[in-house]
């Protein structure tokens, strides 16, 4: 049922496979459904391919609709079994991602706190370090790293940065990507002149990524509940909620306003709770 076998099923139509490769699984499913040569033909002619595309794109509700259109009970049972297994694997991925995000956030937050403590100690002792780009900006009266990163995370959580990138010119987009890569490099290298800014950027990305995953987690939780996989749904809910709690509490000492924003967005993380 792999959608990569579309060339065998439809040798003259490669567009659905290209849509899947581009991440447009919903469009691929609609197109595959329209390729059904005979409306009265069993779903098996197109169902497996459309089902596979929906499964690969984590379109759980669409998968259930395709199962309902199966030509026979045996086909429906086979597709349902495939859906349950895929949903369980998705829970594994979500739980692993949540654990990785939690560990990464904690490690980088500890590094950031240490850097801030050292910077404050130098400031208290009159030993301000104005070397490098960050120091020149502070000496010239530019915004400090905390203010700059707070602005970044606020726009990230609100998704304003995504909108601005869409409307930006090609040159501006390249400049943003170059600056982002520079911050990523800085955050990954202890002792880098821009390490603090790099860590703030990485922490903001972690918060935004976790915020974006909430819709996917809710949809998966609802699908698991509908499939009778209550234990898996509860496991997913606990993993995601634990991650969000730790990130929210950890970010409160970095960006209080951003922590409140992510907490509001995460309030529905377990909205589709297993019952």
C-alpha positions in Angstrom: 0.0 0.0 0.0 3.0 2.3 -0.2 2.2 5.4 -2.2 5.6 5.1 -3.9 4.0 2.3 -5.9 1.7 4.8 -7.6 3.7 4.5 -10.8 2.6 0.9 -11.0 -1.0 1.6 -10.3 -1.2 4.7 -12.5 1.7 4.7 -14.9 0.6 7.9 -16.6 0.0 9.9 -13.5 3.0 10.9 -11.3 1.4 14.0 -9.8 0.0 12.4 -6.7 3.4 11.0 -5.8 4.9 14.5 -6.3 2.3 16.0 -4.1 3.1 13.5 -1.3 6.8 14.3 -1.7 6.0 18.0 -1.3 4.0 17.3 1.9 0.6 18.0 0.3 -0.9 14.7 1.3 -4.4 16.0 1.5 -4.3 17.1 -2.1 -2.8 13.8 -3.1 -5.6 11.9 -1.4 -8.3 14.0 -3.2 -6.6 13.4 -6.5 -6.2 9.7 -6.0 -9.9 9.4 -5.1 -10.8 11.2 -8.3 -8.7 8.7 -10.3 -11.3 6.0 -9.5 -12.3 4.9 -13.0 -15.7 3.6 -12.1 -17.8 5.1 -9.3 -19.4 1.7 -8.7 -16.0 0.0 -8.5 -14.8 -1.2 -5.1 -12.7 1.2 -3.0 -9.9 -1.3 -3.2 -9.0 0.0 -6.7 -8.0 3.4 -5.3 -8.5 3.0 -1.5 -5.2 1.5 -0.6 -3.2 4.2 -2.4 -5.4 7.1 -1.1 -5.3 5.5 2.3 -1.5 5.2 2.2 -1.1 8.8 1.2 -3.5 9.9 4.1 -1.6 7.6 6.5 1.8 9.0 5.5 0.4 12.5 6.0 -1.1 11.7 9.4 -4.5 12.5 8.1 -6.2 10.3 10.7 -9.8 11.4 10.1 -9.4 10.9 6.3 -8.1 7.4 6.9 -11.2 6.6 8.9 -13.4 7.8 6.1 -11.6 5.7 3.6 -12.0 2.7 5.9 -15.7 3.3 6.0 -15.7 3.2 2.1 -14.0 -0.2 2.0 -15.4 -2.8 -0.4 -15.7 -5.5 2.2 -15.4 -6.1 5.9 -12.1 -7.9 5.4 -10.6 -5.0 3.6 -11.9 -2.6 6.3 -10.4 -4.8 9.0 -7.0 -4.8 7.2 -7.0 -1.1 6.8 -8.1 -0.5 10.4 -5.3 -2.8 11.6 -2.8 -0.8 9.5 -4.2 2.5 10.9 -3.9 1.3 14.5 -0.3 0.2 14.0 0.6 3.6 12.4 -1.1 5.5 15.2 0.9 3.6 17.8 4.1 4.3 15.9 3.1 8.0 15.8 2.7 7.9 19.6 6.2 6.6 19.9 7.5 9.4 17.7 5.6 12.0 19.6 6.8 10.7 23.0 10.4 10.6 21.8 10.2 14.1 20.4 8.7 15.4 23.6 11.4 13.8 25.7 14.1 15.1 23.4 12.7 18.6 23.4 12.5 18.5 27.2 16.1 17.4 27.6 17.4 19.9 25.0 15.5 22.8 26.6 16.8 21.9 30.1 20.4 21.7 28.9 20.3 24.9 27.0 18.5 26.8 29.7 21.1 25.7 32.2 23.9 27.0 29.9 22.0 30.3 29.5 21.6 30.8 33.2 25.3 30.1 33.7 26.2 32.6 31.0 23.9 35.2 32.5 25.3 34.7 36.0 28.8 35.2 34.7 27.8 38.3 32.8 26.1 39.8 35.8 29.2 39.0 37.9 31.4 40.8 35.5 29.0 43.8 35.4 28.9 43.9 39.2 32.7 43.9 39.3 33.1 46.5 36.7 34.5 44.0 34.2 32.1 44.4 31.4 33.2 42.6 28.3 32.7 44.8 25.2 34.6 42.6 22.8 33.0 41.1 19.7 29.9 42.1 17.9 27.6 41.6 20.9 29.7 44.0 23.0 29.9 46.6 20.3 26.1 46.6 20.0 25.7 47.0 23.8 28.4 49.8 23.9 26.6 51.6 21.1 23.3 51.5 22.9 21.7 48.7 20.8 19.2 46.3 22.4 20.7 43.7 24.7 20.5 40.0 24.0 17.6 39.5 26.3 15.5 42.2 24.7 16.4 41.0 21.2 15.6 37.4 21.9 12.4 38.3 23.7 11.2 40.1 20.6 12.1 37.0 18.5 10.3 34.5 20.7 7.3 36.7 21.0 7.0 36.9 17.2 7.7 33.2 16.9 5.1 32.0 19.3 2.5 34.4 17.7 3.7 33.1 14.2 4.2 36.6 13.1 7.7 35.8 11.9 6.2 33.2 9.5 3.9 35.8 7.9 6.8 38.3 7.6 9.0 35.7 5.9 6.3 35.0 3.4 6.0 38.6 2.3 9.7 39.4 2.5 11.9 39.8 -0.6 14.2 37.1 -1.7 17.2 39.0 -0.5 15.7 39.6 2.9 14.8 35.9 3.2 18.4 34.9 2.5 19.6 37.4 5.0 17.3 36.0 7.7 18.3 32.4 6.9 22.0 33.4 7.1 21.5 35.2 10.4 19.5 32.2 11.8 22.3 29.8 10.8 24.8 32.0 12.5 22.8 32.0 15.7 22.4 28.2 15.5 26.1 27.8 15.2 26.7 30.2 18.1 24.3 28.3 20.3 26.0 25.0 19.5 29.5 26.2 20.4 30.3 26.9 24.1 32.5 30.0 24.4 31.2 31.5 21.1 31.0 35.3 21.3 27.3 35.0 20.4 26.6 31.9 22.5 23.9 33.6 24.6 22.0 34.9 21.6 22.3 31.5 20.0 20.9 29.8 23.0 18.0 32.2 23.2 17.3 31.6 19.6 17.4 27.8 20.0 15.2 27.9 23.1 12.6 30.1 21.3 12.6 27.6 18.4 12.0 24.8 20.8 9.0 26.6 22.3 7.6 27.4 18.9 8.0 23.8 17.7 6.3 22.4 20.7 3.5 24.9 20.2 3.0 23.8 16.6 2.9 20.1 17.6 -0.2 20.6 19.8 -2.7 20.4 16.9 -1.1 17.2 15.7 -1.1 15.7 19.2 -4.8 16.5 19.7 -5.8 15.0 16.4 -3.8 11.9 17.1 -5.3 11.6 20.5 -8.8 11.9 19.1 -8.0 9.2 16.5 -6.6 6.8 19.1 -9.7 7.3 21.2 -12.0 6.6 18.2 -10.0 3.5 17.5 -10.5 2.3 21.1 -6.8 2.7 21.9 -7.4 4.5 25.2 -4.2 3.5 26.8 -2.1 4.9 23.9 -4.2 8.1 23.9 -3.5 8.5 27.6 0.2 7.8 27.2 0.4 10.4 24.5 -1.5 13.0 26.6 0.8 12.4 29.6 4.0 12.7 27.5 2.9 15.9 25.7 1.5 17.5 28.9 4.7 16.7 30.9 6.9 18.2 28.2 4.7 21.4 28.0 4.7 21.8 31.8 8.5 21.6 32.0 9.0 23.9 29.1 6.5 26.5 30.4 8.0 26.4 33.9 11.5 26.6 32.6 10.8 29.5 30.2 9.2 31.6 32.9 12.6 32.6 34.2 13.7 33.5 30.7 10.7 35.2 29.0 7.7 35.6 31.4 5.4 36.9 28.7 6.4 34.2 26.2 5.8 31.6 28.9 2.3 32.8 29.4 1.7 32.7 25.6 2.9 29.2 25.2 0.9 28.1 28.3 -2.3 29.6 26.7 -1.6 27.8 23.5 -0.8 24.6 25.3 -4.0 24.6 27.4 -5.6 22.4 24.9 -2.7 20.0 24.5 -4.7 17.3 26.2 -8.0 18.7 25.0 -8.9 15.5 23.3 -8.4 13.5 26.5 -8.9 9.8 26.4 -12.1 8.7 28.2 
